Amino acid sequence: MPGRHGTGTRSNPAFTWAAIVVVAVVFVVGGYFGVEAVRASNAGCDSVQQVSLAVDPTLAPVVTDVLASSDDMSRGCASFDVRAEAPSDTATELAGANQNRPDLWIPDSTLWLLKTLRSTGALPELAKSSVANTLPIVVTAESAPAPAATWLQVLQTQGQRIGDPLTSSASLASILGALAESEVALSDANAVSAALVPMAQDYGRIADTPHGTSDLVEQVASDGGTSVATEQSLVAYNASNPSAPLVGSVPPTGSYFLNYPLAITAAAGPNYDRVKSAGTALSSILASTTASDALSAAGFRQASGTPLPDGRGVGTVASLELKNPVAIETTLHDWAVLALPLRTLVVEDVSGSMAAKSGDSTRIALTVDASLSGSTLFSDQTEMGLWAFSIGLGGGGQDFRELVPLGPVTDVVRGLPQREAILSSIRTLPSLVGGGTGLYDTTLAAFRRVKEGYDPNFVNSVIILTDGANEDAGSPSLDDLIATLQREQDPVRPVVIVTVGITSDADPVALQRISAATGGTSYIAEDPRDILDVFVKALNSRTERIGGE
């Protein structure tokens, strides 16, 4: 089947294109392991020269032990200083003039190497495409339900712990698995994007909680639920906790494997050839029986991807490969943007036309249902407020009424948490229906309200839902409104307006111009039932806007 290859034994786990795939930033800091060569008087080495080696912290102890049992000749007359270092730290060192850059590097995935390509214009030469192998899996307790059918289903699981794809190759690989499924019509790419929205919006909580693969396994053990981790982290946990083992599973579609490449990262110059020779020697050492046994004992597969012996791990797994590597960079960029917390004022039309029939319901009833469902997309890091509008609704010539003031959804409003107060107010919208559509005055007022409390740590926005054209004769014209928005928009403190037209009765031209004036986007939901999808698109639209800046 296209997009899937083989089983547990893989001829090239780094994939043919993997040397030019995307990388993100990890902030976990590793320790330091020193391996000092023991000089042998008759070893055949006139001298033993030091080579620095940065290794992903999960693999560093194994590399340290294997090198400690080798001799000078097998090490190519080199003494390896092995430091357990997070890939982000190494990537940063390679990108700058850092004197601490390593001569050799073993990250947990070739996904990291594009960072070097993008920052230096040169891709590191590989001494070995893979020295070890593991794969993302879903970790559960023994009594957990049946495994998910696809990686998309994994991502859609409520409360799924996935970590941060910007800081974890395993987290990113699970998303890439879902994208690979979509390439062969096993899932839907749009559904993958939609599944990422609430997860990315929950980034603040993720960042504040330990979310390395071993941490996520521990959280399943202590709190239940499920986590996306690696086979290696699960095997290591079960080895230390034989009386209460956890279970790993992989969707039958397969998995996106992680390799551990050995890259030559020494600066060009007279020492490069010496380091390259040391890398060749190291690759041979790590391919030895001694190394294979040590890797297996630590829960790593061999470079070929052969399943672990003795029934450990998840057994034979098909390899999911992504045919379009550009999707990796796009996914990481979108996640980074979506992870920015949202500060938004939701403005809902309650003019008389919202009482119109739509199928067996009404526009306002369906809008309420979609708004209630859409609220689940916003994380606890969100700041949100709610207005309703129709001509004169606010009294004294004001077309809008503030139902819940703009603020953190964890605040307390009228004795209720802000989020609950918003949900409660949404349910009251049908009782407010009546009057004409006071769109332009309300739009400008909402824009100014969000701008007043602008927070640079958030995406500041207004989301307007309306089914009609402006009917307030006393309001400014559309041209006047656009001119005012453009004049008052501060490029350093931007507030974007996202407009959602409900049914074809909305004014698409006006809504598009309003959004465009602030760098926002406009959507028409032909059926009010489509509004939930529009909420997802509205959140995702930030990736297009920020991507173009």
C-alpha positions as CSV (number, residue, x, y, z in Angstrom):
1,M,0.0,0.0,0.0
2,P,1.4,3.4,-0.9
3,G,2.7,5.3,2.2
4,R,3.3,2.1,4.2
5,H,6.3,-0.2,3.9
6,G,7.3,-3.5,5.4
7,T,6.9,-4.4,8.9
8,G,9.3,-4.4,11.8
9,T,12.4,-4.9,9.7
10,R,13.1,-1.7,7.8
11,S,15.9,-1.3,5.2
12,N,16.2,2.4,5.8
13,P,14.5,3.8,9.0
14,A,15.8,7.3,8.3
15,F,13.7,7.3,5.1
16,T,15.2,8.5,1.8
17,W,14.2,12.1,2.3
18,A,14.6,12.2,6.1
19,A,17.9,14.1,5.9
20,I,16.0,17.2,4.8
21,V,13.1,17.3,7.1
22,V,12.0,19.9,9.7
23,V,13.2,20.6,13.2
24,A,11.8,22.5,16.1
25,V,13.1,23.6,19.5
26,V,13.5,21.4,22.6
27,F,14.2,22.9,26.0
28,V,15.0,19.8,28.1
29,V,18.6,20.0,29.3
30,G,20.6,16.8,29.6
31,G,23.5,15.9,31.8
32,Y,27.1,15.2,31.0
33,F,28.9,11.9,30.6
34,G,32.7,11.7,30.1
35,V,34.3,8.8,28.5
36,E,38.1,9.1,28.8
37,A,40.2,6.8,26.6
38,V,42.4,4.4,28.5
39,R,45.7,4.6,26.7
40,A,47.2,1.2,26.0
41,S,51.0,1.1,25.7
42,N,51.0,-1.2,22.7
43,A,47.6,-0.2,21.2
44,G,49.0,1.1,18.0
45,C,47.9,4.7,18.6
46,D,50.7,7.3,18.6
47,S,48.3,9.6,20.3
48,V,44.7,9.7,21.3
49,Q,42.8,12.9,20.4
50,Q,39.6,14.2,22.0
51,V,36.4,14.2,20.1
52,S,33.2,15.8,21.6
53,L,30.0,13.9,21.1
54,A,26.5,15.3,21.8
55,V,23.9,12.5,22.3
56,D,20.2,12.7,23.0
57,P,19.7,12.1,26.7
58,T,17.7,8.9,26.2
59,L,20.6,7.2,24.4
60,A,23.6,8.8,26.1
61,P,24.0,6.3,29.0
62,V,24.1,3.4,26.5
63,V,26.7,5.1,24.3
64,T,28.7,5.9,27.4
65,D,28.8,2.3,28.6
66,V,29.6,0.9,25.2
67,L,32.5,3.3,24.6
68,A,33.8,2.5,28.1
69,S,34.2,-1.2,27.1
70,S,36.1,-0.3,23.9
71,D,39.8,0.3,23.3
72,D,41.8,3.0,21.6
73,M,42.2,1.3,18.3
74,S,38.5,0.5,17.9
75,R,37.7,4.1,18.7
76,G,40.0,5.3,15.9
77,C,42.5,6.6,18.4
78,A,39.9,9.0,19.8
79,S,38.8,9.8,23.2
80,F,35.0,10.6,23.2
81,D,33.6,13.2,25.5
82,V,30.0,12.2,25.6
83,R,27.5,14.8,26.8
84,A,23.8,14.1,27.2
85,E,22.3,17.1,25.5
86,A,18.8,18.0,24.3
87,P,18.7,18.3,20.5
88,S,17.6,22.0,20.8
89,D,20.8,22.9,22.7
90,T,22.9,21.2,20.1
91,A,21.0,22.8,17.2
92,T,21.5,26.2,18.8
93,E,25.2,25.6,19.2
94,L,25.6,24.6,15.6
95,A,23.6,27.6,14.4
96,G,25.8,30.2,16.1
97,A,29.4,30.8,16.8
98,N,29.2,28.8,20.0
99,Q,32.6,27.4,21.0
100,N,30.8,24.5,22.6
101,R,29.6,23.0,19.3
102,P,30.2,19.2,19.3
103,D,32.3,17.4,16.7
104,L,29.7,14.6,16.4
105,W,25.9,14.5,17.2
106,I,23.4,11.8,17.7
107,P,19.9,13.4,18.0
108,D,16.8,11.2,18.5
109,S,15.7,11.8,14.9
110,T,16.8,13.0,11.6
111,L,13.9,15.4,11.8
112,W,16.3,17.6,13.7
113,L,18.9,18.0,11.0
114,L,17.0,20.5,8.9
115,K,17.5,23.0,11.7
116,T,21.2,23.0,10.8
117,L,20.5,23.2,7.1
118,R,18.2,26.2,7.6
119,S,20.5,28.0,10.0
120,T,23.9,27.3,8.4
121,G,23.0,26.5,4.8
122,A,24.8,23.1,5.1
123,L,23.4,19.7,6.0
124,P,25.7,17.7,8.4
125,E,27.4,14.7,6.8
126,L,26.1,11.4,8.2
127,A,28.6,8.9,9.5
128,K,25.6,6.5,10.0
129,S,22.0,7.0,9.1
130,S,20.8,5.2,12.3
131,V,22.5,3.8,15.3
132,A,19.3,2.9,17.1
133,N,15.5,3.0,16.6
134,T,12.3,3.5,18.4
135,L,8.7,4.5,17.6
136,P,5.9,6.5,19.1
137,I,3.2,4.4,20.8
138,V,0.1,5.0,22.9
139,V,0.7,4.0,26.5
140,T,-2.3,2.9,28.6
141,A,-3.0,0.9,31.8
142,E,-3.7,-2.8,31.3
143,S,-7.4,-2.3,31.7
144,A,-7.6,0.4,29.0
145,P,-10.0,0.2,26.0
146,A,-9.0,-1.3,22.6
147,P,-6.3,0.5,20.7
148,A,-7.2,3.4,18.4
149,A,-7.8,2.5,14.7
150,T,-5.7,5.4,13.4
151,W,-3.3,8.1,14.6
152,L,-6.0,10.6,13.8
153,Q,-8.2,8.9,16.3
154,V,-5.3,9.1,18.8
155,L,-5.1,12.8,18.3
156,Q,-8.8,13.2,18.7
157,T,-8.9,11.4,22.0
158,Q,-10.2,13.8,24.7
159,G,-7.5,14.4,27.3
160,Q,-4.8,12.7,25.2
161,R,-1.3,13.6,26.5
162,I,0.9,14.1,23.6
163,G,3.6,16.5,24.8
164,D,4.8,19.3,22.5
165,P,5.8,18.5,18.9
166,L,8.1,21.6,19.1
167,T,10.1,19.9,21.8
168,S,9.5,16.1,21.2
169,S,10.2,14.0,18.2
170,A,7.8,11.4,19.5
171,S,5.0,14.0,19.7
172,L,5.7,15.2,16.2
173,A,6.0,11.7,14.8
174,S,2.5,10.8,16.0
175,I,1.1,13.8,14.1
176,L,3.2,12.9,11.1
177,G,1.7,9.4,11.3
178,A,-1.8,10.9,11.0
179,L,-0.7,13.0,8.0
180,A,0.8,9.9,6.4
181,E,-2.5,8.2,6.9
182,S,-4.2,11.1,5.1
183,E,-1.9,10.7,2.1
184,V,-3.3,7.2,1.5
185,A,-6.9,8.2,2.4
186,L,-6.9,6.4,5.8
187,S,-7.8,9.7,7.4
188,D,-8.5,13.3,6.5
189,A,-5.8,16.0,6.5
190,N,-8.4,18.7,7.5
191,A,-9.4,16.5,10.4
192,V,-5.8,16.3,11.5
193,S,-5.5,20.1,11.5
194,A,-8.8,20.4,13.4
195,A,-7.5,17.9,16.0
196,L,-4.4,20.0,16.6
197,V,-6.3,23.1,17.5
198,P,-7.4,22.3,21.0
199,M,-4.2,20.5,21.7
200,A,-2.1,23.5,20.6
201,Q,-4.3,25.9,22.5
202,D,-3.6,23.9,25.6
203,Y,0.1,24.6,25.2
204,G,0.3,26.7,28.3
205,R,-0.6,23.8,30.5
206,I,1.8,21.5,28.5
207,A,4.7,23.9,28.9
208,D,4.1,24.1,32.6
209,T,4.1,20.3,33.2
210,P,6.8,17.7,32.6
211,H,6.2,16.3,29.2
212,G,9.2,14.2,28.2
213,T,8.3,10.7,27.0
214,S,9.3,9.2,30.4
215,D,7.2,11.8,32.2
216,L,4.2,11.0,30.0
217,V,4.5,7.3,30.9
218,E,4.7,8.1,34.6
219,Q,1.6,10.2,34.3
220,V,-0.4,7.2,32.9
221,A,0.9,5.1,35.8
222,S,-0.1,7.7,38.4
223,D,-3.2,9.3,36.9
224,G,-4.5,6.9,34.3
225,G,-5.7,7.9,30.8
226,T,-3.4,7.6,27.8
227,S,-0.2,9.2,26.6
228,V,1.8,9.3,23.4
229,A,5.4,8.2,24.3
230,T,8.0,5.9,22.8
231,E,8.4,2.2,22.9
232,Q,11.8,2.7,24.5
233,S,10.3,4.8,27.4
234,L,7.6,2.2,28.0
235,V,10.0,-0.7,28.0
236,A,12.3,1.1,30.4
237,Y,9.4,1.9,32.7
238,N,8.1,-1.7,32.8
239,A,11.6,-3.0,33.5
240,S,11.7,-0.8,36.6
241,N,8.1,-1.5,37.6
242,P,7.5,-5.2,36.8
243,S,4.7,-5.5,39.3
244,A,2.6,-2.8,37.7
245,P,3.4,-2.8,34.0
246,L,1.8,-0.5,31.5
247,V,0.7,-1.4,28.0
248,G,1.8,0.0,24.6
249,S,-0.2,-0.1,21.4
250,V,0.1,1.3,17.8
251,P,-2.8,1.8,15.4
252,P,-2.9,-1.0,12.8
253,T,-2.0,1.6,10.2
254,G,1.5,1.6,11.5
255,S,3.9,4.2,13.0
256,Y,6.4,6.8,11.9
257,F,9.7,5.5,13.2
258,L,12.4,7.5,14.9
259,N,16.0,6.9,14.1
260,Y,19.1,8.1,15.9
261,P,21.5,9.3,13.2
262,L,25.2,9.9,13.8
263,A,26.1,13.3,12.2
264,I,29.5,14.9,11.7
265,T,29.0,18.5,13.0
266,A,32.6,19.6,13.4
267,A,33.4,22.9,11.7
268,A,35.1,22.8,8.4
269,G,38.9,22.9,8.8
270,P,42.0,20.8,9.4
271,N,40.3,18.7,12.1
272,Y,37.3,17.7,10.0
273,D,38.9,14.6,8.5
274,R,40.1,13.4,11.9
275,V,36.6,13.8,13.3
276,K,35.1,12.0,10.3
277,S,37.4,9.1,10.9
278,A,36.4,9.0,14.6
279,G,32.7,9.0,13.5
280,T,33.4,6.1,11.2
281,A,35.0,4.2,14.1
282,L,32.1,5.1,16.4
283,S,29.5,3.9,13.9
284,S,31.3,0.5,13.8
285,I,31.4,0.3,17.6
286,L,27.7,1.1,17.8
287,A,26.9,-1.6,15.3
288,S,28.7,-4.3,17.3
289,T,27.1,-7.1,19.2
290,T,28.0,-5.5,22.5
291,A,26.2,-2.3,21.4
292,S,23.2,-4.2,20.0
293,D,22.8,-6.0,23.3
294,A,23.1,-2.8,25.4
295,L,20.6,-1.0,23.1
296,S,18.1,-3.8,23.4
297,A,18.5,-4.0,27.2
298,A,17.7,-0.2,27.3
299,G,14.6,-0.7,25.2
300,F,15.9,0.5,21.8
301,R,15.4,-1.4,18.6
302,Q,18.4,-2.0,16.3
303,A,18.9,0.4,13.4
304,S,17.0,-2.0,11.2
305,G,13.8,-1.6,13.3
306,T,13.6,-5.3,14.2
307,P,11.1,-5.9,17.1
308,L,12.5,-6.2,20.6
309,P,13.1,-9.8,21.8
310,D,11.4,-11.6,24.6
311,G,8.0,-10.1,23.9
312,R,8.9,-6.6,25.0
313,G,7.5,-3.6,23.3
314,V,4.8,-3.6,20.6
315,G,6.2,-6.2,18.2
316,T,6.1,-5.9,14.4
317,V,4.8,-2.5,13.2
318,A,4.4,-1.2,9.7
319,S,6.3,1.9,8.8
320,L,4.3,5.0,7.9
321,E,6.2,7.4,5.7
322,L,5.2,10.9,4.7
323,K,5.6,11.4,1.0
324,N,5.4,15.2,1.3
325,P,8.1,16.4,3.7
326,V,7.0,20.0,3.3
327,A,4.0,19.0,5.4
328,I,6.3,18.6,8.3
329,E,7.5,22.2,8.3
330,T,4.0,23.4,7.8
331,T,2.7,21.3,10.7
332,L,5.4,22.7,13.0
333,H,4.8,26.2,12.0
334,D,1.0,25.9,12.4
335,W,1.4,24.3,15.8
336,A,3.7,27.2,16.9
337,V,1.2,29.7,15.9
338,L,-1.8,27.9,17.2
339,A,-0.1,27.5,20.5
340,L,-0.2,31.3,21.0
341,P,-3.0,31.9,23.5
342,L,-6.1,33.7,22.3
343,R,-7.6,36.9,23.6
344,T,-10.9,37.3,21.8
345,L,-14.2,39.0,22.0
346,V,-17.0,36.9,20.5
347,V,-19.8,39.0,19.1
348,E,-23.1,37.2,18.1
349,D,-26.0,38.6,16.0
350,V,-29.4,38.4,17.7
351,S,-31.3,40.5,15.1
352,G,-34.8,39.4,14.2
353,S,-33.6,37.4,11.1
354,M,-31.8,35.0,13.4
355,A,-35.3,33.5,14.3
356,A,-35.6,32.3,10.7
357,K,-36.1,28.6,10.2
358,S,-33.2,26.5,9.3
359,G,-34.2,22.9,8.6
360,D,-36.1,21.7,11.6
361,S,-34.6,24.4,13.8
362,T,-33.7,28.1,13.7
363,R,-30.6,30.0,12.9
364,I,-30.2,31.2,16.4
365,A,-30.7,27.7,18.0
366,L,-28.2,26.2,15.6
367,T,-25.8,29.0,16.3
368,V,-26.1,28.5,20.0
369,D,-25.4,24.8,19.6
370,A,-22.3,25.5,17.4
371,S,-21.1,28.1,19.8
372,L,-21.4,25.8,22.8
373,S,-19.5,23.1,21.0
374,G,-16.9,25.6,19.7
375,S,-16.1,26.8,23.2
376,T,-14.3,23.5,23.8
377,L,-11.7,24.6,21.3
378,F,-10.5,27.3,23.6
379,S,-8.0,26.3,26.3
380,D,-7.8,27.5,29.9
381,Q,-5.1,30.0,28.7
382,T,-7.7,31.8,26.6
383,E,-9.1,35.3,27.5
384,M,-12.7,35.7,26.1
385,G,-15.7,37.9,26.3
386,L,-19.2,37.7,24.8
387,W,-21.4,40.4,23.3
388,A,-24.8,40.2,21.6
389,F,-25.9,42.8,19.1
390,S,-29.0,44.2,17.3
391,I,-30.1,47.7,16.7
392,G,-30.7,49.5,20.1
393,L,-30.0,46.3,22.1
394,G,-27.6,48.1,24.5
395,G,-30.0,51.0,25.1
396,G,-29.3,54.7,24.5
397,G,-28.7,54.1,20.8
398,Q,-26.0,51.4,21.5
399,D,-26.4,48.4,19.3
400,F,-24.5,45.9,21.4
401,R,-24.8,44.5,24.9
402,E,-21.9,43.1,26.9
403,L,-23.0,39.7,28.3
404,V,-19.6,38.6,29.7
405,P,-16.7,41.0,30.0
406,L,-13.4,40.1,28.2
407,G,-11.1,38.3,30.6
408,P,-9.4,35.0,31.4
409,V,-11.8,32.0,31.2
410,T,-10.6,31.0,34.7
411,D,-11.9,34.3,36.2
412,V,-15.1,34.3,38.2
413,V,-18.0,36.3,36.8
414,R,-21.3,36.6,38.8
415,G,-20.3,33.7,40.9
416,L,-19.4,31.5,38.0
417,P,-16.1,30.7,36.3
418,Q,-15.8,32.9,33.2
419,R,-16.1,30.0,30.8
420,E,-19.3,28.8,32.5
421,A,-20.7,32.4,32.5
422,I,-20.0,32.5,28.8
423,L,-21.8,29.2,28.1
424,S,-24.7,30.3,30.3
425,S,-25.0,33.6,28.4
426,I,-24.8,31.8,25.0
427,R,-27.9,29.8,26.0
428,T,-29.8,33.0,26.7
429,L,-29.2,34.4,23.1
430,P,-32.6,33.1,21.7
431,S,-34.4,35.3,24.3
432,L,-32.7,38.4,23.0
433,V,-33.6,37.9,19.3
434,G,-35.3,40.9,17.7
435,G,-34.6,44.2,15.9
436,G,-32.4,45.0,13.0
437,T,-28.7,44.3,12.3
438,G,-26.4,46.9,13.8
439,L,-23.2,45.5,12.4
440,Y,-21.0,48.5,11.7
441,D,-21.2,50.3,15.0
442,T,-20.8,47.0,16.9
443,T,-17.8,46.0,14.8
444,L,-15.9,49.3,15.6
445,A,-16.8,49.2,19.3
446,A,-15.6,45.6,19.6
447,F,-12.4,46.4,17.8
448,R,-11.7,49.3,20.1
449,R,-12.6,47.3,23.2
450,V,-10.0,44.6,22.4
451,K,-7.4,47.2,21.4
452,E,-7.8,48.9,24.8
453,G,-6.5,46.0,26.7
454,Y,-4.1,44.7,24.1
455,D,-1.8,42.0,25.4
456,P,1.3,41.2,23.4
457,N,1.5,37.7,24.8
458,F,-1.8,36.8,23.0
459,V,-3.4,36.8,19.6
460,N,-5.9,39.7,20.1
461,S,-9.0,39.3,18.0
462,V,-12.7,39.8,17.4
463,I,-15.0,37.0,16.1
464,I,-18.2,38.3,14.7
465,L,-21.1,36.0,13.7
466,T,-24.0,37.6,11.7
467,D,-26.7,36.5,9.3
468,G,-27.4,39.9,7.7
469,A,-26.2,43.1,6.3
470,N,-26.0,46.3,8.3
471,E,-29.4,47.9,8.8
472,D,-28.6,50.8,11.1
473,A,-29.1,54.0,9.1
474,G,-27.4,56.0,11.9
475,S,-24.1,54.1,11.7
476,P,-21.1,55.0,9.6
477,S,-21.0,53.7,6.0
478,L,-18.9,50.7,5.2
479,D,-16.3,52.9,3.6
480,D,-16.1,55.0,6.7
481,L,-15.8,51.9,8.9
482,I,-13.0,50.5,6.8
483,A,-11.1,53.8,6.8
484,T,-11.5,54.0,10.6
485,L,-10.3,50.5,11.2
486,Q,-7.3,51.0,8.9
487,R,-6.4,54.3,10.6
488,E,-6.8,52.9,14.1
489,Q,-5.0,49.6,13.5
490,D,-1.6,49.6,15.1
491,P,0.8,47.3,13.2
492,V,2.8,46.8,16.4
493,R,-0.3,46.0,18.4
494,P,-2.6,44.4,15.8
495,V,-6.2,43.4,16.5
496,V,-7.7,41.1,13.9
497,I,-11.3,40.7,13.0
498,V,-12.7,37.3,11.9
499,T,-16.1,37.5,10.4
500,V,-18.5,34.6,10.1
501,G,-21.5,35.0,7.8
502,I,-24.4,32.7,8.7
503,T,-26.2,31.5,5.6
504,S,-26.2,33.3,2.2
505,D,-28.3,36.1,3.7
506,A,-25.1,37.6,5.2
507,D,-23.3,40.4,3.3
508,P,-20.1,38.6,2.1
509,V,-18.6,41.6,0.5
510,A,-18.9,43.8,3.6
511,L,-17.7,41.0,5.9
512,Q,-14.7,40.3,3.7
513,R,-13.7,44.0,3.6
514,I,-14.0,44.3,7.4
515,S,-11.8,41.3,8.0
516,A,-9.3,42.3,5.3
517,A,-8.9,45.8,6.8
518,T,-7.4,44.2,10.0
519,G,-5.5,41.3,8.4
520,G,-8.3,38.9,9.5
521,T,-10.3,36.3,7.5
522,S,-13.9,35.9,6.6
523,Y,-16.1,32.8,6.2
524,I,-19.6,32.1,5.1
525,A,-21.4,29.2,6.8
526,E,-24.1,28.3,4.3
527,D,-25.7,26.2,7.0
528,P,-25.5,27.2,10.7
529,R,-24.4,23.6,11.4
530,D,-21.1,24.5,9.7
531,I,-20.3,27.1,12.3
532,L,-18.2,24.7,14.4
533,D,-16.0,24.0,11.4
534,V,-15.7,27.7,10.9
535,F,-14.4,28.1,14.5
536,V,-11.7,25.7,13.7
537,K,-10.9,27.6,10.5
538,A,-10.9,30.9,12.3
539,L,-8.3,29.6,14.7
540,N,-6.2,28.0,12.0
541,S,-6.4,31.3,10.0
542,R,-3.8,32.7,12.4
543,T,-1.3,30.4,10.8
544,E,-1.8,32.0,7.4
545,R,-1.7,35.5,8.8
546,I,1.4,35.1,10.9
547,G,3.0,32.9,8.2
548,G,2.9,35.9,5.9
549,E,4.4,38.4,8.3
